[in-house]
Amino acid sequence: MSKKSNFSTKRLVKLAAVAALYVALTYALGFMSYGNIQFRVAEALMLLCFYKKDYGIALTVGCFIANIFSPMALMDMFFGTAATLLAVLLIFVSPNLFVASLAPVVTNAAIVGLELTYAFKTPFWLNAAEVALGEFVCVSVVGVIAFKLLEKNASFMKLITA
């Protein structure tokens, strides 16, 4: 008797769709997705990890692919993806959605802030503050409001957690 696989086609499709959505949103809104003042709307998807850990894989891969299109591709592919992975791990242990939303704010401010300081020789605290502002707006404001509204939709919750 064989063990039932924990990795189904349905699960793979969901993860691929989330990764693709992250890439598509970032690329389509590229004018505001990269640089020191960035409003990467796709970052709101990071909150999916609060509901189901699987999405961490999809969002890390999506971030890596999206950063291929960055003006600072090689550095962003490494540092931006590292910031995303660290944020995912912090979201996993967050006690509530708002605290979870702060993980990408903090990790991107620190890691991408350092990256921008190295690349442009600009002050770290300025870079960190600018990145944090964009992350806060996209994840902690827009993302939290959107997910709090979506939590009331049983079909949506079943879709993302099933």
Secondary structure, 3 states (H helix, E strand, C coil): CCCCCCCCHHHHHHHHHHHHHHHHHHHHCHHHCCCCCCCCHHHHHHHHHHHCCCHHHHHHHHHHHHHCCCCCHHHHHHHHHHHHHHHHHHHHCCCCHHHHHHHHHHHHHHHHHHHHHHHHCCCHHHHHHHHHHHHHHHHHHHHHHHHHHHCCCHHHHHHHHC
